[in-house]
Amino acid sequence: MIEVRPGGRRRIDRVLAADFVTDIAQLALTELRGRRDEAAQEEADLSYLRRMLHARIDIVLAEQQRRAEGGSHTVVDQLVSILSDNAVGPAMGSGRHRLVEPSRAEAHRRHVEALVSDADLSNVGELSAEKLASALRTYRTEEESVSTRRREVQAVMDTLNAEIGERYRAGTASVDELLDAAREPAKDDE
């Protein structure tokens, strides 16, 4: 379960802290964008973690189905099909264009592996029905937790984006300022 620790130092603790979006109308535009970017990075990491959990859920479900139907092919033989079935389905997410890549991919992989330490999915066909059912419950519970936190982070992003958009509509922010700010680091490199 992904817990948010009030006053914690992790990015998710900061992004989901109540004061992260309090009084944002008083923040400088650069601070507002920085907070939005920090939330976007957290959303990218949670999305990555969620996709990893979905893959493991799909593998366990495929093995359970194979056993129920008496299939002779191993899950490994069908792995490409299993993992691509949901990848080409209809979009279920927020429809956000992601500009950042996950920043903690290795940590997420270790986290997912540690969830079910006695259920090695590399040899899923050898696991007992009980271990498969237990792994599925664990992965689904964690996926639900990750999805909940992801929606909370997306709500923070929506709040920050709404404030940024309002500033452009009201004329208190301009695209020229944004372009000038983007050019400044390039000048420092010269």
Residue frames as a rotation matrix with the C-alpha (Angstrom) as fourth column:
MET 1
0.579 0.815 0.000 0.00
0.815 -0.579 0.000 0.00
0.000 0.000 -1.000 0.00
ILE 2
-0.386 -0.675 0.629 1.28
0.631 -0.691 -0.354 3.43
0.673 0.260 0.692 -0.88
GLU 3
0.406 0.459 -0.790 1.02
0.902 -0.342 0.264 5.55
-0.149 -0.820 -0.553 2.21
VAL 4
0.195 -0.306 0.932 1.38
0.258 -0.901 -0.350 9.30
0.946 0.309 -0.097 2.31
ARG 5
-0.011 -0.318 -0.948 3.35
0.996 0.076 -0.037 10.50
0.084 -0.945 0.316 5.30
PRO 6
0.901 0.341 0.268 2.44
0.317 -0.939 0.132 14.01
0.296 -0.034 -0.954 6.46
GLY 7
0.752 -0.659 -0.012 5.64
-0.554 -0.641 0.531 16.04
-0.357 -0.392 -0.848 6.54
GLY 8
0.555 -0.531 0.640 7.48
0.450 0.839 0.306 13.26
-0.700 0.118 0.705 4.71
ARG 9
-0.091 -0.742 -0.665 10.39
-0.351 -0.601 0.718 13.94
-0.932 0.299 -0.205 2.39
ARG 10
-0.554 -0.083 0.828 9.31
0.613 0.633 0.474 11.77
-0.563 0.770 -0.300 -0.53
ARG 11
-0.987 0.163 -0.009 7.87
-0.119 -0.678 0.726 13.45
0.112 0.717 0.688 -3.61
ILE 12
-0.338 0.922 -0.191 4.46
0.435 0.333 0.837 11.80
0.835 0.200 -0.513 -3.12
ASP 13
-0.118 0.247 -0.962 4.38
0.981 -0.123 -0.152 13.16
-0.155 -0.961 -0.227 0.44
ARG 14
-0.783 -0.235 -0.576 5.01
0.202 -0.972 0.122 16.69
-0.588 -0.021 0.808 -0.84
VAL 15
-0.914 0.406 -0.001 2.63
-0.109 -0.245 0.963 16.50
0.391 0.881 0.268 -3.80
LEU 16
-0.135 0.927 -0.351 -0.25
0.447 0.373 0.813 15.11
0.884 -0.047 -0.465 -1.76
ALA 17
-0.690 -0.103 -0.716 0.32
0.703 -0.332 -0.629 17.40
-0.173 -0.938 0.301 1.23
ALA 18
0.328 0.940 -0.091 -2.64
0.902 -0.341 -0.267 19.71
-0.282 0.006 -0.959 1.78
ASP 19
0.423 -0.181 -0.888 -0.49
0.071 -0.970 0.231 22.83
-0.904 -0.160 -0.397 1.52
PHE 20
-0.541 -0.663 0.517 0.88
0.551 0.185 0.814 21.86
-0.636 0.725 0.265 -1.93
VAL 21
-0.498 0.435 0.750 -2.13
0.719 -0.277 0.637 23.51
0.485 0.857 -0.175 -3.60
THR 22
0.400 0.592 -0.699 -3.13
0.875 -0.473 0.100 25.92
-0.272 -0.652 -0.708 -0.84
ASP 23
0.572 -0.086 -0.816 -2.90
0.031 -0.992 0.126 29.61
-0.820 -0.097 -0.564 -1.78
ILE 24
-0.102 -0.651 0.752 -1.50
0.837 0.352 0.418 28.80
-0.537 0.672 0.510 -5.22
ALA 25
0.711 0.403 0.576 -2.90
0.659 -0.668 -0.346 32.07
0.245 0.625 -0.741 -6.56
GLN 26
0.913 -0.395 -0.105 -0.14
-0.287 -0.803 0.522 33.82
-0.290 -0.447 -0.846 -4.59
LEU 27
0.309 -0.844 0.438 2.69
0.433 0.535 0.725 31.70
-0.847 -0.035 0.531 -6.00
ALA 28
-0.166 -0.467 -0.869 5.05
-0.708 -0.556 0.434 32.96
-0.686 0.687 -0.239 -8.67
LEU 29
0.696 0.489 -0.526 4.41
-0.715 0.410 -0.566 31.36
-0.061 0.770 0.635 -12.03
THR 30
-0.113 -0.813 -0.572 7.79
-0.680 0.483 -0.552 29.58
0.724 0.326 -0.607 -11.98
GLU 31
-0.795 -0.104 0.598 6.97
-0.569 0.470 -0.674 28.04
-0.211 -0.876 -0.433 -8.57
LEU 32
0.212 0.962 0.170 3.53
-0.705 0.272 -0.655 27.03
-0.676 0.019 0.736 -9.83
ARG 33
0.585 -0.072 -0.808 5.03
-0.707 0.442 -0.552 25.35
0.397 0.894 0.207 -12.89
GLY 34
-0.534 -0.845 -0.033 7.66
-0.679 0.452 -0.578 23.68
0.503 -0.286 -0.815 -10.71
ARG 35
-0.503 0.439 0.745 4.97
-0.588 0.457 -0.667 22.17
-0.633 -0.774 0.028 -8.53
ARG 36
0.612 0.737 -0.288 3.02
-0.694 0.325 -0.642 21.06
-0.380 0.593 0.710 -11.58
ASP 37
0.219 -0.623 -0.751 6.16
-0.723 0.413 -0.554 19.43
0.655 0.665 -0.359 -13.00
GLU 38
-0.762 -0.469 0.446 6.85
-0.644 0.488 -0.589 17.69
0.058 -0.736 -0.674 -9.68
ALA 39
-0.023 0.850 0.527 3.29
-0.576 0.419 -0.702 16.33
-0.817 -0.319 0.480 -9.66
ALA 40
0.662 0.232 -0.713 3.66
-0.747 0.281 -0.602 15.24
0.060 0.931 0.359 -13.30
GLN 41
-0.346 -0.858 -0.380 6.80
-0.724 0.502 -0.473 13.29
0.596 0.111 -0.795 -12.42
GLU 42
-0.706 0.154 0.691 5.03
-0.527 0.537 -0.659 11.57
-0.472 -0.830 -0.298 -9.55
GLU 43
0.412 0.910 -0.031 2.11
-0.648 0.270 -0.712 10.72
-0.640 0.314 0.701 -11.84
ALA 44
0.348 -0.373 -0.860 4.53
-0.802 0.356 -0.479 9.21
0.486 0.856 -0.175 -14.38
ASP 45
-0.740 -0.665 0.102 6.11
-0.604 0.589 -0.537 7.06
0.297 -0.459 -0.838 -11.67
LEU 46
-0.392 0.682 0.617 2.75
-0.494 0.410 -0.767 5.89
-0.776 -0.605 0.176 -10.36
SER 47
0.579 0.594 -0.559 1.59
-0.776 0.191 -0.601 5.10
-0.250 0.782 0.571 -13.90
TYR 48
-0.131 -0.735 -0.666 4.72
-0.762 0.504 -0.406 3.02
0.634 0.454 -0.626 -14.47
LEU 49
-0.862 -0.160 0.481 4.22
-0.478 0.573 -0.666 1.14
-0.168 -0.804 -0.570 -11.22
ARG 50
0.051 0.979 0.197 0.58
-0.620 0.185 -0.763 0.56
-0.783 -0.083 0.616 -12.13
ARG 51
0.483 0.065 -0.873 1.54
-0.841 0.312 -0.442 -0.86
0.244 0.948 0.205 -15.54
MET 52
-0.615 -0.756 -0.223 3.99
-0.622 0.639 -0.453 -3.24
0.485 -0.140 -0.863 -13.85
LEU 53
-0.660 0.453 0.599 1.24
-0.417 0.443 -0.794 -4.47
-0.625 -0.774 -0.104 -11.55
HIS 54
0.407 0.841 -0.358 -1.18
-0.774 0.109 -0.623 -4.89
-0.485 0.530 0.696 -14.46
ALA 55
0.004 -0.487 -0.873 1.38
-0.825 0.492 -0.278 -7.06
0.565 0.722 -0.400 -16.26
ARG 56
-0.918 -0.380 0.115 1.73
-0.370 0.714 -0.595 -9.36
0.144 -0.588 -0.796 -13.24
ILE 57
-0.250 0.913 0.322 -2.04
-0.521 0.154 -0.840 -9.52
-0.816 -0.378 0.437 -12.78
ASP 58
0.447 0.412 -0.794 -2.40
-0.893 0.148 -0.426 -10.50
-0.058 0.899 0.434 -16.45
ILE 59
-0.443 -0.693 -0.569 0.24
-0.666 0.679 -0.308 -13.23
0.600 0.242 -0.763 -16.09
VAL 60
-0.891 0.148 0.429 -1.44
-0.281 0.563 -0.777 -14.74
-0.356 -0.813 -0.460 -13.04
LEU 61
0.092 0.994 -0.065 -4.88
-0.634 0.008 -0.773 -14.58
-0.768 0.112 0.631 -14.67
ALA 62
0.221 -0.074 -0.972 -3.52
-0.925 0.299 -0.233 -16.22
0.308 0.951 -0.002 -17.83
GLU 63
-0.808 -0.546 -0.220 -2.03
-0.433 0.805 -0.406 -19.07
0.399 -0.233 -0.887 -15.80
GLN 64
-0.619 0.657 0.431 -5.27
-0.307 0.302 -0.902 -19.55
-0.723 -0.691 0.015 -13.90
GLN 65
0.365 0.761 -0.537 -7.20
-0.807 -0.029 -0.590 -19.61
-0.464 0.649 0.604 -17.19
ARG 66
-0.199 -0.531 -0.824 -4.70
-0.839 0.526 -0.136 -22.03
0.506 0.665 -0.550 -18.75
ARG 67
-0.965 -0.175 0.195 -5.18
-0.258 0.762 -0.594 -24.42
-0.045 -0.624 -0.781 -15.83
ALA 68
-0.276 0.946 0.168 -8.97
-0.417 0.039 -0.908 -24.10
-0.866 -0.321 0.384 -15.87
GLU 69
0.546 0.482 -0.685 -9.10
-0.799 0.056 -0.598 -24.85
-0.250 0.874 0.416 -19.60
GLY 70
0.615 -0.378 0.692 -6.43
0.165 0.920 0.356 -27.58
-0.771 -0.104 0.628 -19.45
GLY 71
0.902 -0.276 -0.331 -4.21
-0.425 -0.439 -0.792 -25.74
0.073 0.855 -0.513 -21.90
SER 72
0.754 -0.655 0.058 -0.95
0.647 0.754 0.108 -27.31
-0.114 -0.044 0.992 -22.93
HIS 73
0.182 -0.696 0.695 0.96
0.452 -0.568 -0.688 -24.13
0.873 0.440 0.211 -23.79
THR 74
-0.191 -0.318 -0.929 2.84
0.976 -0.166 -0.144 -22.47
-0.108 -0.933 0.342 -20.96
VAL 75
0.775 0.432 -0.461 2.26
0.447 -0.891 -0.082 -18.87
-0.446 -0.142 -0.884 -20.02
VAL 76
-0.094 -0.899 -0.427 5.81
-0.021 -0.427 0.904 -18.15
-0.995 0.094 0.021 -21.13
ASP 77
-0.630 -0.089 0.772 4.89
0.705 0.351 0.616 -19.39
-0.326 0.932 -0.158 -24.64
GLN 78
0.169 0.838 0.519 2.01
0.918 -0.326 0.228 -16.90
0.360 0.438 -0.824 -24.65
LEU 79
-0.141 -0.278 -0.950 3.72
0.816 -0.576 0.047 -14.04
-0.560 -0.769 0.307 -22.84
VAL 80
-0.972 -0.233 0.025 3.81
0.202 -0.776 0.597 -11.63
-0.120 0.586 0.802 -25.79
SER 81
-0.435 0.885 0.165 0.10
0.321 -0.019 0.947 -12.15
0.841 0.465 -0.276 -26.40
ILE 82
0.166 0.488 -0.857 -0.77
0.967 0.088 0.237 -11.86
0.191 -0.869 -0.457 -22.70
LEU 83
-0.299 -0.397 -0.868 1.09
0.671 -0.734 0.105 -8.61
-0.679 -0.551 0.486 -22.22
SER 84
-0.994 -0.107 0.006 -0.03
0.078 -0.683 0.726 -7.05
-0.074 0.723 0.687 -25.49
ASP 85
-0.370 0.926 0.079 -3.75
0.851 0.303 0.428 -7.84
0.373 0.225 -0.900 -25.17
ASN 86
0.458 0.570 -0.682 -4.42
0.821 -0.566 0.078 -4.96
-0.342 -0.596 -0.727 -22.80
ALA 87
-0.441 -0.724 -0.530 -1.82
0.419 -0.689 0.592 -2.71
-0.794 0.039 0.607 -24.40
VAL 88
-0.973 0.065 0.222 -3.90
0.189 -0.327 0.926 -2.30
0.132 0.943 0.306 -27.55
GLY 89
-0.192 0.961 -0.199 -7.28
0.979 0.201 0.027 -1.96
0.066 -0.190 -0.980 -25.85
PRO 90
0.443 0.454 0.773 -9.20
0.444 -0.860 0.251 1.24
0.779 0.232 -0.583 -25.37
ALA 91
-0.620 -0.697 0.361 -7.59
0.088 -0.518 -0.851 3.93
0.780 -0.496 0.383 -23.28
MET 92
0.356 0.722 -0.593 -8.78
0.716 0.197 0.669 3.94
0.600 -0.664 -0.447 -19.70
GLY 93
-0.381 -0.651 -0.656 -6.50
0.920 -0.337 -0.200 6.63
-0.090 -0.680 0.728 -18.33
SER 94
0.076 0.366 -0.927 -6.72
0.458 -0.839 -0.294 10.36
-0.886 -0.403 -0.232 -18.00
GLY 95
0.703 0.163 0.693 -5.79
0.712 -0.169 -0.682 11.03
0.006 0.972 -0.234 -21.61
ARG 96
0.770 -0.491 -0.407 -2.80
-0.248 -0.818 0.519 13.09
-0.588 -0.299 -0.752 -20.50
HIS 97
0.760 -0.646 -0.070 0.15
0.035 0.148 -0.988 13.51
0.649 0.748 0.135 -22.77
ARG 98
0.846 -0.475 -0.241 3.12
0.373 0.206 0.905 12.40
-0.380 -0.856 0.351 -20.72
LEU 99
0.808 -0.577 0.120 6.20
-0.336 -0.618 -0.711 14.57
0.484 0.534 -0.693 -21.05
VAL 100
-0.019 -0.827 0.562 8.36
-0.999 -0.010 -0.050 12.79
0.047 -0.563 -0.825 -18.50
GLU 101
0.036 -0.094 -0.995 9.64
-0.205 0.974 -0.100 9.25
0.978 0.208 0.015 -18.06
PRO 102
0.932 0.272 -0.239 9.48
0.147 0.320 0.936 7.35
0.331 -0.908 0.258 -14.77
SER 103
0.332 -0.841 0.428 12.33
-0.708 -0.522 -0.475 8.41
0.623 -0.146 -0.768 -12.53
ARG 104
-0.234 -0.383 0.893 12.35
-0.921 0.381 -0.078 5.42
-0.310 -0.841 -0.442 -10.17
ALA 105
0.366 0.441 -0.820 11.87
-0.776 0.631 -0.008 2.42
0.514 0.639 0.573 -12.48
GLU 106
-0.410 -0.602 -0.685 14.30
-0.108 0.778 -0.619 0.15
0.905 -0.180 -0.385 -10.62
ALA 107
-0.924 0.116 0.366 12.79
-0.375 -0.078 -0.924 0.98
-0.079 -0.990 0.116 -7.23
HIS 108
0.035 0.997 -0.075 9.31
-0.982 0.020 -0.185 0.25
-0.183 0.080 0.980 -8.60
ARG 109
0.167 -0.038 -0.985 10.48
-0.514 0.849 -0.120 -3.10
0.841 0.527 0.122 -9.99
ARG 110
-0.805 -0.526 -0.273 11.94
-0.021 0.485 -0.874 -4.07
0.592 -0.698 -0.402 -6.59
HIS 111
-0.655 0.636 0.407 8.74
-0.703 -0.316 -0.637 -2.94
-0.277 -0.704 0.654 -4.86
VAL 112
0.323 0.826 -0.463 6.54
-0.929 0.369 0.010 -5.12
0.179 0.426 0.887 -7.07
GLU 113
-0.090 -0.438 -0.895 8.88
-0.236 0.882 -0.408 -8.11
0.967 0.175 -0.183 -6.68
ALA 114
-0.934 -0.340 0.112 8.82
-0.162 0.122 -0.979 -7.76
0.319 -0.933 -0.169 -2.90
LEU 115
-0.215 0.937 0.277 5.01
-0.964 -0.248 0.091 -7.81
0.154 -0.247 0.957 -2.77
VAL 116
0.870 0.489 0.059 4.86
-0.491 0.870 0.038 -11.54
-0.033 -0.062 0.998 -3.35
SER 117
0.034 -0.995 0.091 8.24
-0.983 -0.017 0.183 -12.83
-0.180 -0.096 -0.979 -2.28
ASP 118
-0.441 -0.224 0.869 7.28
-0.283 0.954 0.101 -16.50
-0.852 -0.201 -0.484 -2.45
ALA 119
0.568 0.662 0.488 5.53
0.331 0.359 -0.872 -16.35
-0.753 0.657 -0.016 -5.83
ASP 120
-0.475 -0.823 -0.311 8.20
-0.112 -0.294 0.949 -16.33
-0.873 0.485 0.047 -8.50
LEU 121
0.551 0.804 -0.225 6.36
-0.288 -0.071 -0.955 -15.48
-0.783 0.591 0.193 -11.70
SER 122
-0.188 -0.665 -0.723 9.32
-0.967 -0.003 0.254 -16.55
-0.171 0.747 -0.642 -13.82
ASN 123
-0.933 -0.030 -0.358 8.06
-0.110 0.972 0.207 -20.10
0.341 0.233 -0.911 -13.27
VAL 124
-0.479 0.821 0.310 4.38
-0.876 -0.424 -0.230 -19.38
-0.058 -0.382 0.922 -12.80
GLY 125
0.163 0.559 -0.813 3.37
-0.626 0.696 0.352 -22.86
0.762 0.451 0.463 -13.97
GLU 126
-0.431 -0.435 -0.791 4.98
0.292 0.762 -0.578 -24.41
0.854 -0.480 -0.201 -10.91
LEU 127
-0.855 0.128 0.503 3.08
-0.484 -0.548 -0.682 -22.32
0.189 -0.827 0.530 -8.38
SER 128
-0.754 0.652 -0.085 0.23
0.629 0.678 -0.381 -23.89
-0.190 -0.340 -0.921 -6.44
ALA 129
-0.111 0.825 0.554 -3.30
0.670 -0.350 0.655 -22.65
0.734 0.444 -0.514 -7.04
GLU 130
0.636 0.334 -0.695 -3.25
0.768 -0.364 0.527 -21.13
-0.077 -0.869 -0.488 -3.56
LYS 131
-0.257 -0.815 -0.519 -0.05
0.619 -0.551 0.559 -19.19
-0.742 -0.177 0.647 -4.24
LEU 132
-0.739 0.066 0.670 -1.47
0.595 -0.402 0.696 -17.92
0.315 0.913 0.258 -7.55
ALA 133
0.314 0.942 0.118 -4.68
0.702 -0.314 0.639 -16.79
0.639 -0.118 -0.760 -5.85
SER 134
0.491 -0.213 -0.845 -2.71
0.732 -0.425 0.533 -15.12
-0.473 -0.880 -0.053 -3.06
ALA 135
-0.638 -0.769 0.017 -0.43
0.621 -0.502 0.602 -13.36
-0.454 0.395 0.798 -5.55
LEU 136
-0.432 0.553 0.713 -3.44
0.645 -0.364 0.672 -12.13
0.631 0.750 -0.199 -7.51
ARG 137
0.638 0.681 -0.360 -5.08
0.727 -0.378 0.573 -10.72
0.254 -0.627 -0.736 -4.38
THR 138
0.137 -0.688 -0.712 -1.84
0.680 -0.457 0.573 -8.99
-0.720 -0.563 0.406 -3.37
TYR 139
-0.792 -0.465 0.395 -1.25
0.595 -0.448 0.667 -7.49
-0.133 0.763 0.632 -6.82
ARG 140
-0.098 0.843 0.529 -4.87
0.682 -0.330 0.653 -6.30
0.725 0.425 -0.542 -7.11
THR 141
0.650 0.298 -0.699 -4.80
0.748 -0.415 0.518 -4.69
-0.136 -0.860 -0.493 -3.66
GLU 142
-0.247 -0.837 -0.488 -1.58
0.577 -0.531 0.620 -2.87
-0.778 -0.128 0.615 -4.50
GLU 143
-0.718 0.030 0.695 -2.90
0.652 -0.319 0.688 -1.82
0.243 0.947 0.210 -7.92
GLU 144
0.377 0.923 0.081 -5.98
0.773 -0.361 0.522 -0.35
0.510 -0.134 -0.849 -6.26
SER 145
0.487 -0.295 -0.822 -3.78
0.635 -0.526 0.566 1.60
-0.599 -0.797 -0.069 -3.85
VAL 146
-0.627 -0.778 0.037 -1.52
0.551 -0.409 0.727 2.87
-0.551 0.476 0.685 -6.64
SER 147
-0.430 0.538 0.725 -4.53
0.744 -0.244 0.622 3.84
0.512 0.807 -0.296 -8.78
THR 148
0.632 0.664 -0.399 -6.06
0.769 -0.474 0.430 5.76
0.096 -0.578 -0.810 -5.88
ARG 149
0.135 -0.675 -0.725 -2.84
0.476 -0.598 0.645 7.72
-0.869 -0.432 0.241 -5.28
ARG 150
-0.741 -0.405 0.536 -2.46
0.645 -0.205 0.737 8.32
-0.189 0.891 0.413 -9.03
ARG 151
0.094 0.857 0.506 -5.97
0.808 -0.363 0.464 9.84
0.581 0.365 -0.727 -9.20
GLU 152
0.690 0.106 -0.716 -5.13
0.619 -0.599 0.508 12.03
-0.375 -0.793 -0.479 -6.20
VAL 153
-0.358 -0.889 -0.285 -1.94
0.458 -0.433 0.776 13.25
-0.813 0.147 0.563 -7.91
GLN 154
-0.598 0.202 0.776 -3.89
0.761 -0.161 0.628 13.88
0.252 0.966 -0.057 -11.12
ALA 155
0.562 0.823 -0.075 -6.35
0.791 -0.509 0.340 16.02
0.242 -0.251 -0.937 -9.15
VAL 156
0.313 -0.567 -0.762 -3.40
0.429 -0.631 0.646 18.07
-0.847 -0.530 0.045 -7.85
MET 157
-0.720 -0.600 0.349 -2.11
0.549 -0.185 0.815 18.44
-0.424 0.779 0.462 -11.42
ASP 158
-0.099 0.785 0.612 -5.57
0.892 -0.202 0.404 19.54
0.441 0.586 -0.680 -12.57
THR 159
0.720 0.346 -0.602 -5.67
0.636 -0.677 0.372 22.19
-0.279 -0.650 -0.707 -9.83
LEU 160
-0.092 -0.859 -0.503 -2.24
0.307 -0.505 0.806 23.51
-0.947 -0.080 0.311 -10.74
ASN 161
-0.741 -0.156 0.653 -2.96
0.663 -0.012 0.749 23.46
-0.109 0.988 0.112 -14.48
ALA 162
0.311 0.923 0.226 -6.23
0.913 -0.356 0.198 25.28
0.263 0.145 -0.954 -13.92
GLU 163
0.591 -0.162 -0.790 -4.40
0.392 -0.799 0.457 28.05
-0.705 -0.580 -0.409 -12.05
ILE 164
-0.556 -0.830 -0.030 -1.78
0.318 -0.246 0.916 28.32
-0.768 0.500 0.401 -14.80
GLY 165
-0.493 0.453 0.742 -4.50
0.847 0.057 0.528 28.40
0.197 0.889 -0.412 -17.45
GLU 166
0.598 0.749 -0.287 -6.42
0.799 -0.586 0.134 31.06
-0.069 -0.309 -0.948 -15.54
ARG 167
0.128 -0.634 -0.763 -3.33
0.274 -0.717 0.641 33.25
-0.953 -0.291 0.082 -15.41
TYR 168
-0.843 -0.396 0.364 -2.99
0.432 -0.095 0.897 33.06
-0.320 0.913 0.251 -19.17
ARG 169
-0.088 0.901 0.424 -6.71
0.932 -0.076 0.354 33.79
0.351 0.427 -0.833 -19.65
ALA 170
0.707 0.381 -0.595 -6.53
0.634 -0.714 0.297 36.75
-0.312 -0.587 -0.747 -17.26
GLY 171
0.721 -0.476 0.503 -3.39
0.186 -0.567 -0.803 38.07
0.668 0.672 -0.320 -18.92
THR 172
0.806 -0.459 0.374 -1.23
-0.559 -0.380 0.737 37.87
-0.196 -0.803 -0.563 -15.78
ALA 173
-0.017 -0.820 0.572 1.03
0.046 0.571 0.819 35.37
-0.999 0.040 0.028 -17.53
SER 174
0.609 0.197 -0.768 2.22
-0.703 -0.314 -0.638 35.39
-0.367 0.929 -0.053 -21.09
VAL 175
0.923 -0.276 0.270 3.70
0.367 0.844 -0.392 32.98
-0.119 0.460 0.880 -23.56
ASP 176
0.568 -0.747 0.345 6.55
-0.149 -0.506 -0.849 35.47
0.809 0.432 -0.399 -24.12
GLU 177
0.298 -0.435 0.850 7.57
-0.954 -0.173 0.246 35.11
0.040 -0.884 -0.467 -20.45
LEU 178
0.765 0.035 0.644 7.51
-0.170 0.974 0.150 31.34
-0.622 -0.224 0.751 -20.83
LEU 179
0.853 -0.458 0.250 9.69
0.407 0.286 -0.867 31.49
0.326 0.842 0.431 -23.93
ASP 180
0.411 -0.716 0.563 12.11
-0.578 -0.683 -0.446 33.93
0.704 -0.142 -0.695 -22.25
ALA 181
0.427 -0.208 0.880 12.41
-0.819 0.324 0.474 31.61
-0.384 -0.923 -0.032 -19.25
ALA 182
0.878 -0.077 0.472 13.09
0.205 0.952 -0.226 28.66
-0.432 0.295 0.852 -21.56
ARG 183
0.736 -0.618 0.275 15.85
0.182 -0.210 -0.961 30.57
0.652 0.757 -0.042 -23.33
GLU 184
0.680 -0.452 0.577 17.66
-0.712 -0.596 0.371 31.64
0.176 -0.663 -0.727 -20.13
PRO 185
0.609 -0.524 0.596 19.37
-0.107 0.689 0.717 28.31
-0.786 -0.500 0.363 -19.39
ALA 186
0.684 -0.365 0.631 20.64
0.729 0.351 -0.587 28.20
-0.008 0.862 0.506 -22.98
LYS 187
0.729 -0.422 0.539 22.30
-0.192 -0.881 -0.432 31.61
0.657 0.212 -0.723 -22.47
ASP 188
0.674 -0.462 0.577 24.03
-0.660 -0.027 0.750 30.33
-0.331 -0.887 -0.323 -19.33
ASP 189
0.705 -0.370 0.605 25.57
0.380 0.917 0.119 27.46
-0.599 0.146 0.787 -21.32
GLU 190
0.871 -0.324 0.369 27.36
0.264 -0.324 -0.908 29.84
0.414 0.889 -0.197 -23.69
